[in-house]
Amino acid sequence: MKQLLLMSSSRKGNLGYLEHADEQLNTILSDKIKRVLFIPYAGVSFSFDDYEKMVRPVYERLGYELVSVHQFDNAAEAVASADALAVGGGNTFALLTRLYENKLVELVHERVADGMPYMGWSAGTNVACPTIRTTNDMPIVQPPSFSAFNLVPFQINPHFISGKPVGHNGESREERLGEFLVMNPKESVVAIPEGTALYVQGDQARIMGEFDGMVFRQDKVETLASGGEFPLSQING
């Protein structure tokens, strides 16, 4: 059965790295999982070694070993044998480019469909969607395709914040997502604020965290109440 934890962010407010996410991570992790394979490919301004050192203590605190995929000679073999997968945030375009370079896009889709737990935050949540077209990131590199893991049948917009800061004359997030839906009227976008996650188990999902999520469609916006369970089919309904 498919198991996904799709987090909006690695931080919430003034808390430390993934400090807010213990309950969310414990929901998807189990005694059957001994080691989590980490994909650091979204990191740009720091090394993969440094990224691994930042994430590892979070999982060790919860009782799990974590090792980064860049420590292996063959990334595909590492993913093929992984107990669980965690994909970190950073730049979504860099992440997807490196996933294609290492021939991991189809493989991850297959492994997760077979039941391997998947955890992602920020860019790691973006690539769980059919495409990365609703990322907030700058396209600093050009991946071979915008098509991503396609683990959920809708788009997600992490780090969602409503409205505009005082003095800001660019588009709000609502306006940006509205533009996406004008050009893609049959699609839906789940927006999740920082600290919030979408937990998927099989065909069901729920919002985790203190804030509600939202579903943007061309003709309406719907609230997804935190803690409430709903079928995935409801998002595209």
C-alpha positions in Angstrom: 0.0 0.0 0.0 1.3 3.4 -0.9 2.5 5.5 2.0 3.6 9.2 1.6 4.4 12.0 4.0 4.5 15.2 1.9 5.6 18.1 4.1 5.4 21.7 3.2 8.7 22.7 4.8 11.7 21.6 6.9 11.0 24.3 9.4 8.1 25.9 11.1 8.4 29.4 12.6 11.5 29.6 14.8 11.9 25.9 15.4 14.9 24.0 14.3 15.4 21.7 11.3 12.4 19.3 11.1 11.8 19.9 14.8 8.1 20.3 14.3 7.8 17.0 12.4 8.4 14.3 14.9 4.7 13.3 15.0 4.4 13.5 11.2 7.5 11.3 10.7 6.5 8.8 13.3 3.2 8.3 11.5 4.9 6.9 8.4 7.9 5.2 10.0 7.6 1.8 11.6 9.7 -1.0 13.3 10.1 -2.7 9.9 12.3 0.3 8.8 15.9 0.1 9.9 17.5 2.6 7.6 16.2 5.6 5.6 17.8 6.5 2.3 18.2 10.3 1.9 18.2 12.1 -1.4 20.0 15.4 -1.1 19.9 16.5 -4.7 17.9 19.7 -4.1 20.8 21.1 -2.1 22.7 23.8 -4.1 24.6 26.2 -1.9 26.0 23.5 0.4 27.5 20.0 -0.1 25.6 16.8 0.0 27.8 15.7 2.9 26.7 18.8 4.9 23.1 18.1 4.0 23.3 14.5 5.2 24.9 15.7 8.5 22.0 18.1 9.0 19.2 15.5 8.4 20.8 12.4 10.0 20.3 13.6 13.6 16.6 14.1 13.1 16.1 10.4 12.1 18.6 9.1 14.7 16.6 10.9 17.4 13.6 8.9 16.3 15.5 5.6 16.3 16.4 5.2 12.6 19.6 5.1 10.7 19.9 7.5 7.7 22.4 7.4 4.8 22.5 9.7 1.8 22.3 8.2 -1.7 25.4 10.1 -2.8 27.5 7.7 -0.6 26.7 4.8 -2.9 28.5 4.1 -6.2 25.1 3.3 -7.9 22.2 5.5 -6.9 19.6 3.3 -8.6 20.8 0.2 -6.7 20.6 2.1 -3.5 17.0 3.1 -4.2 16.1 -0.4 -5.3 17.1 -1.8 -1.9 16.0 1.0 0.3 13.6 0.5 3.3 12.3 4.0 3.0 13.1 7.2 1.1 13.4 10.8 2.3 13.8 13.6 -0.3 14.9 16.9 1.1 14.1 20.5 0.1 16.1 23.1 -1.8 15.8 23.9 -5.5 13.2 21.7 -7.2 14.8 22.2 -10.7 18.2 21.1 -9.5 16.5 18.1 -7.7 14.6 16.9 -10.7 17.6 17.3 -13.0 19.8 15.2 -10.8 17.1 12.6 -10.4 17.0 12.2 -14.2 20.8 12.1 -14.4 20.8 9.2 -12.0 17.8 7.4 -13.7 15.7 7.5 -10.5 12.4 9.0 -11.6 10.6 5.8 -12.9 12.4 3.7 -10.2 11.1 5.7 -7.3 7.6 5.7 -8.8 7.7 1.9 -8.9 9.2 1.4 -5.4 6.6 3.7 -3.8 3.8 2.0 -5.7 5.1 -1.3 -4.2 4.8 0.1 -0.7 8.2 1.8 0.1 7.4 4.7 2.4 8.2 8.1 0.9 9.0 11.3 2.9 9.5 14.6 1.2 9.6 18.2 2.2 9.4 21.4 0.1 11.2 20.4 -3.2 10.9 16.7 -2.1 7.1 17.3 -2.0 7.1 19.0 -5.3 8.6 16.0 -7.1 6.0 13.7 -5.6 3.5 15.4 -8.0 2.8 14.6 -11.6 5.0 17.6 -12.5 7.0 20.3 -10.8 4.9 23.1 -12.4 3.6 24.4 -9.0 7.0 24.8 -7.3 7.9 28.2 -5.9 11.5 27.8 -7.0 13.6 29.6 -9.7 14.5 27.4 -12.7 18.3 27.6 -12.1 18.8 24.6 -14.4 16.6 23.0 -17.0 15.6 19.3 -16.3 14.9 17.0 -19.3 11.2 17.2 -18.4 8.9 18.8 -15.8 7.4 15.3 -15.2 8.2 14.0 -11.8 7.4 10.9 -9.6 3.6 11.1 -10.1 2.9 9.6 -6.6 -0.3 11.6 -6.2 -2.8 12.5 -8.9 -2.7 16.3 -8.3 -0.3 19.2 -7.9 1.0 20.5 -4.5 2.1 24.0 -3.6 4.3 23.9 -0.4 5.2 27.0 1.7 1.8 28.4 0.9 1.1 31.8 2.3 -2.0 33.8 1.6 -2.1 37.4 0.5 0.7 39.9 -0.1 3.2 41.5 2.2 2.7 45.2 2.6 4.3 47.1 -0.3 4.6 44.0 -2.5 3.3 44.7 -6.0 3.8 41.2 -7.6 1.3 38.4 -7.7 0.1 36.7 -4.5 0.3 33.0 -4.3 -3.4 32.7 -4.9 -3.0 34.7 -8.1 -0.1 32.5 -9.2 -2.1 29.3 -8.7 -5.0 31.0 -10.4 -2.8 31.5 -13.5 -1.8 27.9 -13.4 -5.4 26.8 -13.4 -6.3 29.1 -16.3 -3.8 27.3 -18.4 -4.6 23.9 -16.9 -8.3 24.0 -16.1 -8.7 20.3 -15.5 -6.1 20.1 -12.8 -6.2 20.8 -9.0 -3.6 22.1 -6.6 -3.3 21.3 -2.9 -1.7 24.2 -1.0 -0.1 23.5 2.4 1.3 26.1 4.8 4.6 25.7 6.5 4.6 23.1 9.3 1.8 21.2 7.5 1.9 17.9 5.8 -0.2 15.7 3.5 -0.2 12.1 4.7 -1.3 9.6 2.1 -2.1 5.9 2.9 -3.4 3.9 0.0 -6.3 5.9 -1.5 -6.9 8.0 1.6 -5.2 11.2 2.8 -5.3 13.7 5.7 -3.8 17.0 6.6 -1.4 17.0 9.5 -0.3 20.0 11.6 -2.1 22.9 13.1 -3.1 24.6 9.9 -5.7 23.6 7.3 -4.8 22.9 3.7 -6.6 24.3 0.6 -7.5 22.8 -2.7 -7.5 25.3 -5.7 -9.5 24.5 -8.7 -10.4 26.7 -11.6 -14.0 27.3 -10.4 -13.5 27.2 -6.6 -11.3 26.9 -3.5 -12.0 24.4 -0.8 -10.5 24.1 2.7 -9.0 20.8 3.8 -9.4 20.7 7.6 -6.4 19.6 9.6 -7.0 16.1 10.9 -9.8 15.3 8.6 -9.5 12.2 6.3 -10.6 12.3 2.7 -10.2 10.1 -0.4 -7.6 11.2 -2.9 -10.3 11.2 -5.6 -11.9 14.2 -3.7 -9.1 16.5 -4.8 -9.8 16.1 -8.5 -13.5 15.9 -7.9 
